[in-house]
Amino acid sequence: MVSHIDMRLEGDCMSKPITIHQAAEKAQQLEFINQLIESYPHQIQDSEISVISSLMAKLSGDIAVFLIEEINKSAEVMG
């Protein structure tokens, strides 16, 4: 059983739970950002790295929280 871990960024603790469709959209956005970084690594300015990494942390954190909550729901049903 996975314990609940809140991976949301500070200041975002009041955000509403996301749906499976929103989690999928965030995952696609994260994949797109990764593809851009991989395709154009030398065209990203140093000042943009911080913004990009913050966005990636937010997207992946929201997805992780969603998945952990879903795992916990499944564990409650089964156990």
C-alpha positions in Angstrom: 0.0 0.0 0.0 1.3 3.4 -0.9 1.1 6.2 1.7 -0.3 9.5 0.7 2.4 11.9 -0.3 1.5 15.5 -1.3 4.0 16.4 -4.0 2.4 19.7 -4.9 4.5 22.8 -5.0 4.3 25.2 -2.1 1.5 27.6 -2.6 -0.5 25.1 -4.5 -1.7 23.1 -1.6 -5.3 24.2 -2.1 -5.5 22.9 -5.7 -8.5 20.6 -6.5 -8.0 16.9 -7.3 -7.5 16.3 -11.0 -9.4 13.8 -13.2 -7.9 11.0 -15.2 -8.3 13.0 -18.3 -6.4 16.0 -16.8 -3.7 13.6 -15.6 -3.3 12.3 -19.2 -3.2 15.8 -20.6 -0.5 16.8 -18.1 1.5 13.7 -19.0 1.3 14.6 -22.7 2.4 18.1 -21.9 5.3 16.8 -19.9 6.3 14.4 -22.8 6.1 17.3 -25.3 8.4 19.5 -23.1 10.9 16.6 -22.8 10.9 16.1 -26.6 11.6 19.8 -27.1 14.5 19.8 -24.7 15.9 16.7 -26.4 15.5 18.1 -29.9 16.8 21.6 -29.1 19.1 21.4 -26.1 21.4 24.2 -27.2 18.6 26.6 -28.1 17.3 26.9 -24.5 18.6 29.9 -22.6 19.8 29.6 -19.0 17.0 31.8 -17.8 14.5 29.5 -19.4 15.8 26.4 -17.7 14.4 27.4 -14.3 11.0 28.2 -15.8 10.9 24.9 -17.7 12.0 22.8 -14.7 9.4 24.5 -12.5 6.7 23.7 -15.0 7.9 20.1 -15.3 7.9 19.7 -11.5 4.3 21.0 -11.3 3.1 18.7 -14.1 4.8 15.6 -12.8 3.8 16.4 -9.2 0.2 16.7 -10.1 0.4 13.4 -12.0 2.1 11.7 -9.1 -0.5 12.9 -6.6 -3.3 11.7 -8.9 -1.7 8.3 -9.3 -0.9 7.9 -5.6 -4.5 8.7 -4.7 -5.8 6.2 -7.3 -3.5 3.5 -5.9 -4.8 4.2 -2.4 -8.4 4.1 -3.6 -7.7 0.7 -5.2 -6.0 -0.6 -2.1 -9.0 0.4 0.0 -11.4 -1.4 -2.3 -9.3 -4.6 -2.3 -8.3 -4.6 1.3 
